[in-house]
C-alpha cells in the first residue's frame, strides 16, 4: 500500500489533471478546503468529476451526497477514505 504522502501527491495530481485546475499539485495543501470560500473553490461539477476519477483510479465508490460531503473536504479526507478502501 502507498504511504500517505505518496497517496496525497497522487490525489493532488489527479485533481489538477481531471479538474483542469489553475494551480499546481504543490499549491494544494493537505488540509485546504476543496469547496467554499477560502479554499480551492471547487463546484458541484468538479465534485462529480472527482467522484468519477476516484472510482476509476482507486475503486473508491462514493454513493451519496452525505458521504461525498465527508470524503471530499480536503486531500487528507480523500486520502483517509482511499486508505480505508484499500485496507478493506
N, C-alpha and C positions, 0 to 999 in steps of 0.2 A: 504494500500500500504506500502511496506517496506520502511524504512528510507534509505537514501543514503549510510551511512556506512555499513549497513547490506547487501544492494544490491551489493555494490562493493566487499564485502567479498565473497558473493555467486558467483560473476563473476570470481573472482580470483581462488576460489576452482574449479569452472567449467573448467577454463583454465588449471590448473595444472592436473586435472583428465583426461580431454579429449585430451590434447596435450602431455601428458607424460613429462611435463617439469621437469628439474632437479633443480627446485627451490621450495621453499615453498610459499604458498599464501602471507605470511607476507613479503616476499622479493620483491614482485611485487608492486612498487609504483603506486599510482593512476594516476600519470602523466607520468609514464615511457613509452616511445615509444615502441609499441609492435613489430614493424618491423624496419629493418635497423640497421646500426652500432650504438653502444652506447645505444642500447635499449635491449629488451628481445630477439631480433634476430629471431623472427618467420619467417617462409617462406610461400609460397603460399599454400602448403598442409595444414599447420596449419590454415591458413586463412579459407580455405574451411571447415575444421573440426569445427572451431569456429563458422562459419555461421550456420552450421547444429545444433550445440549444443545450440546456442542462439535461434534458431527457436523452437527446441524441448523443451527447458526449459522455455522460456519466450514468445513464439509465435512471436518473432521478425523476420520478413522476410526481408532479405537484397537482393534486386532484381538484382542489377547490381554492377559492379566493382567500379563505381564512388561513389556510396553510401557506399560500403564496405570501401573504402579508407577514407571516412569521419568518419564512425562509429568505425572502428577498429584501430583508432590511439592509444588509451590508455584505461585503465579501466574507466577513467572518461567519455570519449566519448561514450563508450559502455553503461555505466550506464545511461547517459543522454538519449540515444536512447531508452533504455528499459523503462525508466520512462515516456517518451513521449508516447510510445506504450501503457503502462498500463493505462495512464491517458486518452487516446483517447476513 
